[in-house]
Amino acid sequence: MNKKKGIFNAVFLVVIFLATIYYVFHGKDIDNLIYYIHLADSRYWMIAVLFVMFFILGESVIIYYLMRSVGQSVIFGHCCLYSFIGFFFSCVTPSASGGQPMQLVYMKKDGIPISLASYILLIVTIGYKLVLVLLGATVMLLRPNKLMQFLKPAWGWFILGIVLNVVVVGFMLLLLFESKLAEVILKGVACIGSKLHLIKNEEKWGIRIRSLVTRYQQVSRYLRMNPKIAFNVIILSIIQRFFLFAVTAVVYVSFGLNEKSLLDITLLQGMISVAADMLPMPGGLGISEGLFLVMFEPVFGKLTLPGMVVSRGISFYTQLLICMIMTVIAHFRIKKKKE
C-alpha cells in the first residue's frame, strides 16, 4: 500500500468513525447506556470474543486446506497470521480493498509464489462472498415471516446489498466458467473508460485484464477437477461466517433476554452483513450501526443501543484490535523467518 493511499485511508477511516460516533450517540443518555451495559452478564462476552476468533481462524483453516491441496508446504500458524493481516487491513480500508493485497505481501515474504498465493486467495474470496449471496437469496425466496417483519424498515438497504453482491459474485462466476465472454466485457468497459478519459493507458489495462482472466481460468480448471474441494470451501465459509453473525445472539443472551429465537437473531445479523458488505465503508462503519438500531429495535427493545454498542464493540472493534496486534507480530515473525 503506497504512502498516499495509506494516508487517504487513515483520514477516511477517522472521518467515518467520528461521523458514526456522532450519529449513534448524539442526543442519547450516556449514563443510561452505561447503566444498562453494566447490567449485562459479561461472561457471555468472552464467548462472543471466542466466536470472533473462530471467525478469523476459519479463514486460516481454509487457506491451510487449499495450500495443502495443491502440495504447498505451509505452517498453520502462519496461515493464522495471514488471516489476521487480511482482516486488519480489510477493517481499515474502503470496501475491504486492502486485505488481500497485504496478505499477498506477507505470503511472498514467507516464500509462497505470488501466483499461487493469489490463486488461493481468489478461491477464498469467492467462497466468502458466495455465502452472503446464498443467505440473501434464500431469505428473498422463502421470505420467512419472522425475519421479514424485522427487515421491512431496512428493505431498501438489503435489496441494494444483495444486488451488489450478486453482481460481484455473478461476475466472478462468469470469469470462472465463461472467461472469454468476461474478457470481452472487461475490455469493452476499459475501452469506454479510455474514451471518457477515466482510464489513461488502455493497453496497460488490457494486460491487467488478460492476467486476471488467466488467473480465473486456472482456478476454474482446478475447481472443475476438484469439485469436492470447492464444496468443502463453501461449507467451511458458511461455518466461518455464522460464527461472526452469532456474536449478536450471544450478546442478546448476555442482557438476560430470551424471547426471540437465537437462530433468527443470527440470520438477522447476517442480513446486515449482506446489506453493508459491498458498500465503500471501512468495516461497514455507520451503515452497520444504523441498520442494527433499526432492525433490532423490536428484538432488544430499550436495550437496542446498549446491545449495538456491545455487539459492534466485539464483532468489529475487538476484531480490529486483535488483528492489529497480530499484524504487528506477523510483521516481525515472518520477516525474522526470511532473514
C-alpha positions as CSV (number, residue, x, y, z in Angstrom):
1,M,0.0,0.0,0.0
2,N,1.6,3.3,-1.1
3,K,2.0,6.2,1.3
4,K,-0.6,8.5,-0.3
5,K,-3.2,5.8,-0.4
6,G,-2.4,4.8,3.2
7,I,-2.8,8.4,4.4
8,F,-6.1,8.7,2.5
9,N,-7.4,5.5,4.0
10,A,-6.4,6.6,7.5
11,V,-8.1,10.0,7.1
12,F,-11.2,8.4,5.6
13,L,-11.4,5.9,8.4
14,V,-11.2,8.6,11.1
15,V,-13.8,10.8,9.4
16,I,-16.2,7.9,9.0
17,F,-15.6,6.8,12.6
18,L,-16.2,10.3,14.1
19,A,-19.4,10.6,11.9
20,T,-20.6,7.2,13.2
21,I,-19.9,8.2,16.8
22,Y,-21.9,11.4,16.4
23,Y,-24.8,9.6,14.6
24,V,-25.0,6.9,17.2
25,F,-24.6,8.9,20.5
26,H,-25.9,12.3,19.6
27,G,-28.8,13.2,21.9
28,K,-28.6,9.9,23.8
29,D,-28.5,9.4,27.5
30,I,-24.9,8.1,28.0
31,D,-25.4,7.5,31.7
32,N,-28.4,5.3,31.0
33,L,-26.4,3.5,28.3
34,I,-23.6,2.7,30.7
35,Y,-26.1,1.6,33.4
36,Y,-27.7,-1.0,31.1
37,I,-24.3,-2.3,29.8
38,H,-23.3,-2.8,33.4
39,L,-26.4,-5.0,34.0
40,A,-25.3,-7.4,31.3
41,D,-23.5,-10.7,32.1
42,S,-20.1,-10.0,30.7
43,R,-19.1,-13.7,30.9
44,Y,-21.1,-14.2,27.7
45,W,-18.9,-11.6,26.0
46,M,-16.0,-13.9,26.4
47,I,-17.9,-16.5,24.4
48,A,-18.6,-13.8,21.8
49,V,-14.9,-12.9,21.6
50,L,-14.1,-16.6,21.0
51,F,-16.7,-16.6,18.2
52,V,-14.8,-13.7,16.6
53,M,-11.5,-15.7,16.9
54,F,-13.2,-18.7,15.3
55,F,-14.4,-16.4,12.5
56,I,-10.9,-15.1,11.9
57,L,-9.2,-18.5,12.2
58,G,-11.9,-20.1,10.0
59,E,-10.2,-18.4,7.1
60,S,-6.9,-19.7,8.3
61,V,-8.3,-23.3,8.1
62,I,-9.5,-22.6,4.5
63,I,-6.1,-21.2,3.4
64,Y,-4.2,-24.1,5.0
65,Y,-6.6,-26.6,3.4
66,L,-6.2,-25.1,0.0
67,M,-2.4,-24.8,0.3
68,R,-2.1,-28.4,1.3
69,S,-4.4,-29.5,-1.5
70,V,-2.1,-28.0,-4.1
71,G,1.0,-29.5,-2.4
72,Q,2.3,-26.2,-1.0
73,S,4.2,-26.7,2.3
74,V,2.9,-24.2,4.8
75,I,2.8,-23.7,8.6
76,F,-0.7,-23.4,10.0
77,G,0.4,-20.8,12.4
78,H,1.5,-18.6,9.5
79,C,-1.9,-19.2,7.8
80,C,-3.4,-17.7,11.0
81,L,-1.2,-14.7,10.7
82,Y,-2.2,-14.2,7.1
83,S,-5.9,-14.1,8.2
84,F,-5.2,-11.6,11.0
85,I,-3.3,-9.4,8.4
86,G,-6.2,-9.7,5.9
87,F,-8.9,-8.8,8.4
88,F,-7.0,-5.9,9.9
89,F,-6.5,-4.2,6.5
90,S,-10.0,-5.1,5.4
91,C,-11.3,-3.3,8.5
92,V,-9.5,-0.1,7.8
93,T,-9.8,0.2,4.1
94,P,-12.9,1.1,2.0
95,S,-14.8,-2.0,0.7
96,A,-12.2,-4.1,2.5
97,S,-9.9,-3.4,-0.5
98,G,-6.6,-3.6,1.4
99,G,-6.9,-7.1,3.0
100,Q,-5.8,-9.4,0.2
101,P,-3.1,-7.2,-1.3
102,M,-1.4,-7.1,2.2
103,Q,-1.9,-10.9,2.6
104,L,-0.1,-11.4,-0.7
105,V,2.8,-9.2,0.5
106,Y,3.3,-11.4,3.6
107,M,2.8,-14.7,1.7
108,K,5.5,-13.6,-0.7
109,K,7.8,-12.8,2.2
110,D,7.1,-16.2,3.6
111,G,8.3,-17.8,0.4
112,I,5.0,-18.7,-1.2
113,P,4.9,-18.0,-5.0
114,I,2.8,-14.9,-5.7
115,S,0.9,-16.6,-8.4
116,L,-0.1,-19.5,-6.1
117,A,-1.0,-17.1,-3.3
118,S,-3.3,-15.0,-5.5
119,Y,-4.8,-18.2,-6.8
120,I,-5.6,-19.5,-3.3
121,L,-7.0,-16.1,-2.1
122,L,-9.2,-15.9,-5.1
123,I,-10.9,-19.1,-4.1
124,V,-11.2,-17.9,-0.5
125,T,-12.9,-14.7,-1.8
126,I,-15.4,-16.5,-4.0
127,G,-16.4,-18.7,-1.1
128,Y,-16.6,-15.8,1.3
129,K,-18.8,-13.7,-0.9
130,L,-20.9,-16.6,-2.1
131,V,-22.1,-17.2,1.5
132,L,-23.8,-13.8,1.6
133,V,-25.4,-14.3,-1.8
134,L,-26.7,-17.7,-0.8
135,L,-28.0,-16.3,2.5
136,G,-29.6,-13.3,0.9
137,A,-31.1,-15.2,-2.0
138,T,-32.6,-17.8,0.4
139,V,-34.3,-15.1,2.5
140,M,-35.6,-13.4,-0.6
141,L,-37.1,-16.6,-2.0
142,L,-38.5,-18.0,1.3
143,R,-39.5,-14.7,2.9
144,P,-39.8,-16.1,6.4
145,N,-42.4,-14.1,8.3
146,K,-40.2,-13.9,11.5
147,L,-37.4,-12.2,9.6
148,M,-39.4,-10.1,7.1
149,Q,-41.0,-8.1,9.9
150,F,-37.6,-7.0,11.1
151,L,-36.2,-6.5,7.6
152,K,-39.0,-4.2,6.5
153,P,-37.6,-0.9,7.8
154,A,-34.3,-1.6,6.1
155,W,-35.6,-3.4,3.0
156,G,-34.1,-0.9,0.5
157,W,-30.6,-1.4,2.0
158,F,-31.0,-5.1,1.9
159,I,-32.0,-5.1,-1.7
160,L,-29.1,-2.8,-2.6
161,G,-26.7,-5.2,-0.8
162,I,-28.0,-8.4,-2.4
163,V,-27.9,-6.8,-5.8
164,L,-24.3,-5.6,-5.4
165,N,-23.2,-9.0,-4.0
166,V,-25.0,-10.8,-6.8
167,V,-23.3,-8.6,-9.4
168,V,-19.8,-9.1,-8.0
169,V,-20.2,-12.9,-7.3
170,G,-22.0,-13.3,-10.6
171,F,-19.1,-11.7,-12.5
172,M,-16.6,-13.9,-10.6
173,L,-18.5,-17.0,-11.7
174,L,-18.7,-15.6,-15.2
175,L,-14.9,-15.2,-15.1
176,L,-14.6,-18.8,-13.9
177,F,-16.9,-20.5,-16.3
178,E,-17.2,-18.1,-19.3
179,S,-13.9,-16.4,-19.2
180,K,-13.8,-15.3,-22.9
181,L,-17.2,-13.5,-22.5
182,A,-16.0,-11.9,-19.3
183,E,-12.8,-10.7,-21.0
184,V,-14.8,-9.1,-23.8
185,I,-16.9,-7.3,-21.3
186,L,-14.0,-6.1,-19.3
187,K,-12.1,-4.9,-22.4
188,G,-15.3,-3.1,-23.5
189,V,-15.5,-1.3,-20.2
190,A,-11.8,-0.4,-20.4
191,C,-12.4,1.0,-23.9
192,I,-15.4,3.1,-22.8
193,G,-13.3,4.3,-19.8
194,S,-10.5,5.3,-22.1
195,K,-12.8,7.3,-24.4
196,L,-14.3,9.1,-21.3
197,H,-10.7,9.7,-20.1
198,L,-11.3,7.7,-16.9
199,I,-8.5,5.3,-18.0
200,K,-5.2,6.8,-19.1
201,N,-3.5,3.7,-20.5
202,E,-5.9,1.3,-22.2
203,E,-3.1,-1.0,-23.3
204,K,-1.9,-1.4,-19.7
205,W,-5.4,-2.2,-18.6
206,G,-5.7,-4.8,-21.4
207,I,-2.6,-6.6,-19.9
208,R,-4.1,-6.5,-16.5
209,I,-7.4,-7.9,-17.7
210,R,-5.6,-10.7,-19.6
211,S,-3.7,-11.5,-16.4
212,L,-6.9,-11.5,-14.3
213,V,-8.7,-13.8,-16.8
214,T,-5.8,-16.2,-16.9
215,R,-5.9,-16.5,-13.1
216,Y,-9.6,-17.2,-13.1
217,Q,-9.1,-19.8,-15.9
218,Q,-6.5,-21.6,-13.7
219,V,-8.9,-21.5,-10.7
220,S,-11.7,-22.8,-12.9
221,R,-9.7,-25.8,-14.1
222,Y,-8.7,-26.6,-10.6
223,L,-12.3,-26.4,-9.2
224,R,-13.6,-28.5,-12.2
225,M,-11.0,-31.2,-11.4
226,N,-11.6,-31.0,-7.6
227,P,-15.4,-30.4,-7.0
228,K,-15.1,-31.9,-3.5
229,I,-12.6,-29.2,-2.6
230,A,-14.9,-26.5,-3.9
231,F,-17.8,-27.9,-1.9
232,N,-15.7,-28.1,1.3
233,V,-14.6,-24.5,0.9
234,I,-18.2,-23.4,0.7
235,I,-19.2,-25.4,3.8
236,L,-16.2,-24.0,5.7
237,S,-17.0,-20.5,4.6
238,I,-20.6,-20.8,5.8
239,I,-19.5,-22.0,9.2
240,Q,-16.9,-19.2,9.4
241,R,-19.4,-16.5,8.6
242,F,-22.0,-17.8,11.0
243,F,-19.6,-17.6,13.9
244,L,-19.5,-13.8,13.4
245,F,-23.2,-13.5,12.8
246,A,-23.8,-15.4,16.1
247,V,-22.0,-12.7,18.2
248,T,-25.2,-10.7,18.3
249,A,-27.2,-13.7,19.6
250,V,-24.7,-14.2,22.4
251,V,-24.9,-10.5,23.3
252,Y,-28.7,-10.8,23.3
253,V,-28.5,-13.6,25.9
254,S,-25.9,-11.6,27.9
255,F,-28.6,-9.0,28.6
256,G,-30.9,-11.6,30.1
257,L,-33.2,-11.6,27.0
258,N,-34.8,-14.9,25.8
259,E,-38.0,-14.1,23.9
260,K,-36.6,-14.3,20.4
261,S,-35.0,-17.2,18.6
262,L,-31.2,-17.2,18.6
263,L,-31.2,-18.5,15.1
264,D,-33.4,-15.7,13.9
265,I,-31.1,-13.1,15.6
266,T,-28.1,-14.8,13.9
267,L,-29.8,-14.7,10.5
268,L,-30.9,-11.1,11.0
269,Q,-27.3,-10.1,11.7
270,G,-26.4,-11.9,8.5
271,M,-28.8,-9.7,6.7
272,I,-27.0,-6.6,8.0
273,S,-23.7,-8.1,6.5
274,V,-25.5,-8.7,3.2
275,A,-26.6,-5.0,3.2
276,A,-23.3,-3.5,4.3
277,D,-20.6,-5.8,2.8
278,M,-20.2,-4.2,-0.6
279,L,-20.6,-0.6,0.5
280,P,-17.4,1.6,0.4
281,M,-17.2,2.0,4.2
282,P,-14.3,0.5,6.2
283,G,-15.8,-2.4,8.2
284,G,-19.3,-1.2,7.3
285,L,-18.9,1.7,9.7
286,G,-22.0,3.8,10.0
287,I,-24.3,1.7,7.9
288,S,-23.9,-1.4,10.2
289,E,-24.7,0.6,13.3
290,G,-27.6,2.3,11.7
291,L,-29.1,-0.9,10.4
292,F,-28.7,-2.6,13.8
293,L,-30.6,0.2,15.5
294,V,-33.4,0.0,13.1
295,M,-33.7,-3.8,12.6
296,F,-33.0,-5.0,16.1
297,E,-35.3,-2.4,17.9
298,P,-38.2,-5.0,18.1
299,V,-35.7,-7.6,19.4
300,F,-33.7,-5.7,22.0
301,G,-36.4,-3.0,22.9
302,K,-35.0,-0.4,25.3
303,L,-31.7,-2.3,25.2
304,T,-31.1,-1.8,21.5
305,L,-28.4,0.9,21.8
306,P,-26.5,-1.0,24.6
307,G,-26.9,-4.2,22.5
308,M,-25.5,-2.5,19.4
309,V,-22.6,-1.0,21.4
310,V,-21.6,-4.3,22.8
311,S,-22.2,-6.3,19.6
312,R,-20.3,-4.0,17.3
313,G,-17.7,-3.5,20.0
314,I,-16.9,-7.2,20.0
315,S,-17.6,-8.1,16.4
316,F,-15.7,-5.1,14.8
317,Y,-13.6,-3.1,17.3
318,T,-12.4,-6.1,19.3
319,Q,-11.7,-7.9,16.0
320,L,-9.8,-4.8,14.8
321,L,-7.7,-4.6,18.0
322,I,-6.8,-8.3,17.9
323,C,-5.9,-8.3,14.3
324,M,-3.8,-5.1,14.7
325,I,-1.8,-6.7,17.5
326,M,-1.3,-10.0,15.5
327,T,-0.4,-8.0,12.3
328,V,2.5,-6.3,14.2
329,I,3.6,-9.8,15.5
330,A,3.3,-11.1,11.9
331,H,5.5,-8.3,10.6
332,F,8.4,-9.3,12.9
333,R,7.7,-13.1,12.9
334,I,7.6,-13.5,9.1
335,K,10.4,-11.0,8.4
336,K,12.6,-12.8,11.0
337,K,12.0,-16.2,9.3
338,K,13.1,-14.8,5.9
339,E,16.3,-13.3,7.5
